[in-house]
Each structure stands twice: as C-alpha cells, then as structure tokens.
Amino acid sequence: MADTRNPKKNMGLTSVRSPIIRSGARAGFVAALALIVAGCGWWSGEARKQERLRGCPNAGILTDAERLTEYREGSGRDITDVAYTWELLDAVADCSYSGTTIDVDYALSMSVSVGPAATRSAVSAPIFVAVTRAGETVLQKTTFEAEVEFEPGQRVAVYTRTFEGLEFEVGEDNGGLYDIVLGFQLTPAQVDENRARSRY
C-alpha cells in the first residue's frame, strides 16, 4: 500500500503538482478510447448520467517525467552518445461509476527515436501510472514496461496503449478532483536532466 503521507516519495519524483495534459493528436486517441468503452457493458445510460454529474479524472503527463534519454555505456553525455530518446505525447481518460467506486479507462501515446549510439532493435522503458487526489495525495501507483521493436531502417516508432478497469474509491467525491498521472520512472539524475533541458 502506498504511503500517502509523502506523495513525492511514492512517485520517485520531485513533484506531482499540475500534470500537463499535452494537446498533440488528442482527437485520435479520444476516438480510439471511445471505441473501446462503447463495447463495455457498464456503459449504460445511468453510467453516462453519473459521468456527466460527477465528472471524470483528468489524465496527464508529469512534466519532469515526460522524457527519457538513454545513452551508450560510459560517462559520455554528448549528442553522439544518445542511444534512444523516449517522449510521452498524450494521455486521455474516460470513466464510469459504481456506487462509491470509479472505473477509469485511459490511453497513452509516446514516441521513441533512434540515436547515433543505438545498438538494439528491441527496447523497453519503465512507466508509472499514479492516481492522485487534488494533485497531492497519491492513492495508488503501478508501473509497467513499454516495449518497442524497430523495423529495419526505422528511426522513429510511435507506441500507443489502452488500459481498462483502473478502479478506486471516491466516496461522494467528484471524479474531477482526481488525476491519472503518467511518466517515465526516472532516477534523480534523469529528473535533473529533464529540468535542465526545459530551461532552454
């Protein structure tokens, strides 16, 4: 169980405030998510009514954790040392209610670019998914590995994935008080690198 007294510790990052929802190609992902939830039995008229009345959590990407740069082995950090660059592009969510429980489906997209130091055609990166309330209290957190395989000669790959059945208790709360926060699971040094890059 997550220690909700220290959300920064739980997420392994420095901040969970104000996740940025990237605009990007949002329409395509909303459409994809709509097709998925349209086939779910719990999307009754009553479920839609509750969604409209009580709102849904926002899906967002944590700014400090939206990018992951992998380098060749060694201490070199020049552009020629870059092996792969991962970037989270967009996240969208939809929900339904069952009493005091909310059920969230969400979709994620990212890109992976091959750098000068790349040596593998199959790569993976750790991503966290956290549920927060009011941008501070972490209710739960999970991680998964995003796996991408490049075709011969391919330099950029786009990864998309949908997730169903993320459930948590909200009591009588409005779902809009909650956020589904996504990001790469980074080391402190990688977070610092992202912050330094964002200043330029």
C-alpha positions as CSV (number, residue, x, y, z in Angstrom):
1,M,0.0,0.0,0.0
2,A,1.3,3.5,-0.9
3,D,2.4,5.8,1.9
4,T,0.0,8.7,1.2
5,R,1.8,10.9,3.8
6,N,4.7,11.5,1.3
7,P,3.5,11.5,-2.3
8,K,6.9,12.6,-3.6
9,K,8.5,9.6,-2.1
10,N,5.8,7.3,-3.5
11,M,6.3,8.5,-7.1
12,G,10.1,8.5,-7.0
13,L,9.9,12.0,-8.4
14,T,10.1,15.6,-7.2
15,S,6.6,16.8,-7.8
16,V,3.1,15.6,-8.6
17,R,1.5,19.1,-8.9
18,S,-0.2,20.3,-12.0
19,P,0.4,17.5,-14.5
20,I,0.4,18.9,-18.0
21,I,-2.0,17.4,-20.5
22,R,-0.4,17.6,-23.9
23,S,-2.7,18.6,-26.7
24,G,-0.9,16.6,-29.5
25,A,-3.0,14.3,-31.6
26,R,-5.7,14.1,-28.9
27,A,-8.6,13.6,-31.2
28,G,-7.3,10.3,-32.5
29,F,-6.8,8.9,-29.0
30,V,-10.2,10.1,-27.8
31,A,-11.8,8.3,-30.8
32,A,-9.8,5.1,-30.0
33,L,-10.8,5.2,-26.4
34,A,-14.5,5.8,-27.3
35,L,-14.5,2.7,-29.4
36,I,-13.2,0.6,-26.6
37,V,-15.6,1.9,-23.9
38,A,-18.5,1.6,-26.3
39,G,-18.1,-2.1,-26.2
40,C,-18.1,-2.3,-22.4
41,G,-21.3,-3.5,-20.7
42,W,-21.1,-1.0,-17.9
43,W,-21.6,2.0,-20.2
44,S,-25.3,2.2,-19.7
45,G,-27.4,5.3,-19.8
46,E,-27.2,5.6,-16.0
47,A,-23.3,5.3,-16.1
48,R,-23.2,8.2,-18.6
49,K,-25.5,10.2,-16.5
50,Q,-23.3,9.7,-13.4
51,E,-20.2,10.6,-15.5
52,R,-21.8,13.9,-16.5
53,L,-23.0,14.7,-13.0
54,R,-19.8,13.7,-11.1
55,G,-17.0,14.2,-13.7
56,C,-14.1,12.1,-14.6
57,P,-10.4,12.2,-13.5
58,N,-8.0,14.0,-15.7
59,A,-5.3,12.0,-17.5
60,G,-2.0,13.9,-17.6
61,I,1.8,13.6,-18.1
62,L,4.1,14.8,-15.3
63,T,6.3,17.4,-16.9
64,D,9.5,16.3,-15.2
65,A,9.0,12.8,-16.3
66,E,7.8,13.2,-19.8
67,R,11.1,12.4,-21.4
68,L,13.7,9.6,-21.1
69,T,17.1,9.7,-22.8
70,E,19.2,6.6,-22.9
71,Y,23.0,6.8,-23.5
72,R,25.7,4.4,-24.5
73,E,27.6,2.8,-21.6
74,G,30.1,5.2,-20.0
75,S,30.1,8.8,-18.8
76,G,29.7,10.5,-22.2
77,R,26.6,12.6,-22.5
78,D,27.2,14.3,-25.9
79,I,24.6,14.1,-28.6
80,T,26.7,11.3,-30.2
81,D,26.3,9.3,-27.0
82,V,22.5,9.2,-27.3
83,A,21.1,5.7,-28.0
84,Y,17.3,6.2,-27.7
85,T,15.0,9.2,-26.8
86,W,11.6,8.4,-25.4
87,E,8.9,11.1,-25.1
88,L,5.3,10.8,-23.7
89,L,3.0,12.6,-26.1
90,D,-0.6,12.4,-24.9
91,A,-3.0,10.8,-22.4
92,V,-6.8,10.7,-22.3
93,A,-9.3,9.1,-20.0
94,D,-13.0,8.2,-19.6
95,C,-14.8,6.8,-16.6
96,S,-18.0,5.3,-15.1
97,Y,-19.3,5.0,-11.5
98,S,-20.5,2.1,-9.5
99,G,-21.7,3.4,-6.2
100,T,-18.7,4.9,-4.4
101,T,-16.2,3.4,-6.9
102,I,-15.0,4.9,-10.1
103,D,-13.8,2.8,-13.0
104,V,-11.3,4.5,-15.4
105,D,-10.2,3.6,-18.9
106,Y,-7.3,5.6,-20.3
107,A,-5.0,5.6,-23.3
108,L,-1.3,6.6,-23.7
109,S,0.9,7.5,-26.6
110,M,4.6,8.1,-26.9
111,S,7.4,8.2,-29.5
112,V,10.8,6.5,-29.4
113,S,13.7,7.8,-31.6
114,V,16.9,6.0,-32.5
115,G,20.1,8.0,-31.7
116,P,23.7,7.7,-33.0
117,A,24.7,5.2,-30.3
118,A,21.7,2.8,-30.8
119,T,22.7,-0.9,-30.9
120,R,19.3,-2.7,-30.3
121,S,16.2,-3.1,-32.4
122,A,14.0,-4.0,-29.3
123,V,13.9,-1.6,-26.4
124,S,11.8,-1.0,-23.3
125,A,11.3,1.7,-20.7
126,P,9.6,1.8,-17.3
127,I,6.4,3.9,-17.0
128,F,4.5,4.7,-13.8
129,V,0.7,5.3,-13.5
130,A,-0.4,7.1,-10.3
131,V,-3.8,8.1,-9.0
132,T,-3.7,11.3,-7.1
133,R,-6.3,13.4,-5.3
134,A,-6.1,17.2,-5.6
135,G,-2.7,16.9,-7.2
136,E,-1.0,15.9,-3.9
137,T,-2.1,12.7,-2.2
138,V,-1.1,9.5,-4.0
139,L,-3.8,6.9,-3.7
140,Q,-2.1,4.2,-5.7
141,K,0.8,3.7,-8.1
142,T,1.7,1.0,-10.5
143,T,4.5,0.6,-13.1
144,F,4.8,-1.3,-16.4
145,E,7.4,-1.7,-19.2
146,A,6.6,-0.2,-22.6
147,E,8.2,-2.4,-25.2
148,V,9.0,-1.2,-28.7
149,E,10.7,-3.0,-31.6
150,F,12.1,-1.1,-34.6
151,E,11.8,-2.4,-38.2
152,P,15.0,-2.4,-40.3
153,G,15.8,1.2,-41.1
154,Q,13.1,2.7,-38.9
155,R,14.3,5.7,-36.9
156,V,11.1,6.7,-35.0
157,A,8.4,4.4,-33.6
158,V,5.1,5.5,-32.1
159,Y,3.8,3.4,-29.2
160,T,0.1,3.5,-28.2
161,R,-1.7,1.5,-25.5
162,T,-5.1,1.5,-23.8
163,F,-5.8,0.4,-20.3
164,E,-9.1,-0.7,-18.8
165,G,-10.5,-1.2,-15.4
166,L,-8.5,1.1,-13.1
167,E,-10.7,1.2,-10.1
168,F,-10.5,3.2,-6.8
169,E,-12.9,4.5,-4.1
170,V,-14.0,8.1,-4.3
171,G,-17.0,8.1,-1.9
172,E,-19.2,11.0,-2.8
173,D,-16.4,13.0,-4.4
174,N,-16.5,14.5,-7.8
175,G,-14.2,12.5,-10.1
176,G,-12.7,15.7,-11.4
177,L,-10.8,16.0,-8.1
178,Y,-8.6,13.1,-9.2
179,D,-5.8,12.8,-11.7
180,I,-4.3,9.8,-13.5
181,V,-0.7,10.9,-13.7
182,L,1.8,9.2,-16.0
183,G,5.5,9.5,-16.6
184,F,8.7,7.6,-17.0
185,Q,10.2,6.0,-13.8
186,L,13.4,8.1,-13.6
187,T,16.4,8.4,-11.4
188,P,17.0,11.7,-9.6
189,A,19.8,12.4,-12.2
190,Q,17.4,11.9,-15.1
191,V,14.8,14.2,-13.5
192,D,17.5,16.9,-13.1
193,E,18.5,16.4,-16.8
194,N,14.9,17.0,-17.9
195,R,14.6,20.1,-15.7
196,A,17.8,21.5,-17.1
197,R,16.6,20.9,-20.7
198,S,13.3,22.6,-20.0
199,R,15.1,25.8,-19.1
200,Y,16.5,26.2,-22.6
